[in-house]
Amino acid sequence: MRSQSVYKVPQGKLLKISVEYNKRNNVIKNIWITGDFFAYPEETIELIEKKLRNTVIDQEQLLEKIRSVITEYHIQFIGVDAEGLTKGILMCKL
């Protein structure tokens, strides 16, 4: 199944997320994250997308995975944060 969400992060930027996931077990097969936020280094969005594959669409698991990738790769965001990304992904399932 494929689903999309558009989410305006509070005090932040617009986030557009498209998720292809297995409806039976809620596992992300593929994900695309875009929007008018900034990430440094730029290629880290693709890295986050890759790391989120095979992750269950669950608030705690998503937030933990995103935070660990941000910490491990020293990612800096302007206009979005781990909580905003998590909320945008979860909205794809509504």
C-alpha positions in Angstrom: 0.0 0.0 0.0 1.2 3.5 -0.7 0.1 6.6 1.2 1.0 10.3 1.5 0.8 13.0 4.0 1.5 16.8 4.1 2.3 18.1 7.5 3.1 21.7 8.7 5.5 21.2 11.6 4.6 23.6 14.4 6.9 26.6 14.3 8.6 24.8 11.4 8.3 24.0 7.7 6.1 22.0 5.4 6.9 18.3 5.3 5.7 16.0 2.5 6.0 12.2 3.0 5.1 9.3 0.8 5.3 5.8 2.3 5.0 2.4 0.6 4.3 -0.2 3.3 3.1 -3.7 3.9 -0.4 -3.3 5.2 -0.3 -6.7 7.0 2.6 -6.0 9.3 2.9 -2.1 8.9 6.5 -2.3 7.8 7.9 0.4 5.6 9.0 -0.9 2.2 10.0 2.5 0.9 9.7 6.2 1.9 10.2 9.5 0.3 10.7 12.6 2.4 10.5 16.1 0.9 9.5 19.6 1.9 10.7 23.1 2.4 13.0 22.3 5.3 16.8 22.1 5.2 19.1 19.2 6.2 22.8 19.3 6.5 24.5 17.5 5.0 22.0 17.4 2.1 22.4 13.7 1.3 21.2 12.7 4.8 17.6 12.7 3.7 18.3 9.8 1.5 20.2 8.1 4.3 17.2 8.5 6.7 14.9 7.1 4.0 17.2 4.1 3.6 17.5 3.5 7.4 13.7 3.7 7.8 13.1 0.8 5.4 11.9 -2.3 7.2 10.8 -0.3 10.2 7.4 -0.8 11.7 5.1 2.2 11.5 5.0 2.7 15.2 5.6 6.0 17.0 8.2 4.8 19.5 10.1 2.7 16.9 10.1 5.5 14.3 11.2 8.2 16.8 14.0 6.0 18.2 15.3 5.1 14.7 15.2 8.7 13.5 16.9 10.1 16.6 19.6 7.5 16.4 20.3 8.3 12.7 20.4 12.0 13.5 22.9 11.4 16.3 25.1 8.9 14.5 25.5 11.0 11.4 25.4 14.4 13.1 22.5 15.6 11.0 21.3 19.2 11.4 17.8 20.2 10.5 16.2 23.6 10.0 12.4 23.7 10.0 11.8 20.0 11.1 12.9 17.7 13.8 12.7 14.0 14.7 9.2 14.4 16.3 7.9 16.2 13.1 9.3 13.5 10.8 7.7 10.8 13.0 4.3 12.6 13.1 4.4 13.0 9.3 5.1 9.3 8.8 2.3 8.3 11.2 -0.1 10.5 9.3 0.4 8.4 6.2 -1.5 5.6 8.0 -4.6 7.6 8.8 
